[in-house]
Amino acid sequence: MPLLQLLISSMFIFFVLYAPQPLLTIFAHNFNVSTATSGALMSLTMLPLAVAPIFYGLIFARKNPLTILKVAMLVLSVTSLLFALAPSFELLLTLRFIQGLTLPAALTAMTGFIGQQYNGTQLQQNMTRYIGSSILGGYLGRVLAANFASWFSWQSFYYVLAVSLVILALLIKPKRCEPPKREPASPSAYLKPLRHPLIARLFGCVFCMFFCFAALMNYLPFILQDVFNITDSKTIGWVYTGYLIGAVLSMATPHISRYFNNSWLFLSALFTLYCLTLIAMQLPILSVFLIAFTLFCACMFMIHSTASPLANKLSDAPPTVTNGAYVSFYYSGGALGSFIPGLILQSFGYHAFLMALLFMCAVGLALSYTTYKQGISITSGV
């Protein structure tokens, strides 16, 4: 399978994950549900993503990743079509949960295929390209879904998405591959190295980071509508451009990190800026909000791109298990962040919502800074 084909498939798979986000106000209105309830369309999908990656990595160890990817994309196509035709919100939730069970299989298959086909510098470069395709997919999925809803109907995007996924799936031609010679070790043996306090604290930072990010991204349409009187779905979709600009800014992470002699100190600085952007968003000024939102996104990507390699350096577990655990904590934060802050937003308002995110962000700051102070001799230069 050519890498370009894999990257295009990755983009469309991430369309499935993030397309509902800018449409939550439409779902809330059309199906007469609350703000927090509409947010469950995201949290229900992220919930399996919080648990499944580790188990899928073990289950699929002896399977052809392209076969898994092909089946997963066909399932995502069918559920996307049914999602557009669903007559009730309960059915929407059911379909999103099925997608949540399917998405980790697709993500595991794609990273597994890259790991099988490439090594050394090529592996690092192509994994970076894969991450870039996931970021672009997250951005375009939100923007295109919002614009289709404005131009035609929200269902129209899902029709196009379903057809595209079928075409991409049919283009995949799995070849027979030799199964690994060694059977996977027991799950308990794999997971034991992850109990190290430094790794646990790092995963806690990742949880806090994505809790805040998922919450703000999820309820951004409601904030723009209630605080800034922006109701057009197309305009809401374009506000997500801050996400893409933030991703571009985060590319400076390797250069900025050179000014810090310790990754924990760098994480502490990023979490501090993360907190400051949430404080700035308290001002009900759209220009200030957009600048703070862009910096907020940049901080998230910088924390993510710093924490991921740090986890691999600290962990003695196999890379697949380390990264599976990392993804689990990442999406655990996303699952809770997609729902709990919505309850605060609808009950206590925008400022209380931001204060809740600020508290969680401060926990991430405390974890990173105390680890820096206590573990500098262990992690210096890491």
Beta strands, then each sheet from edge to edge (+ up, - down):
end
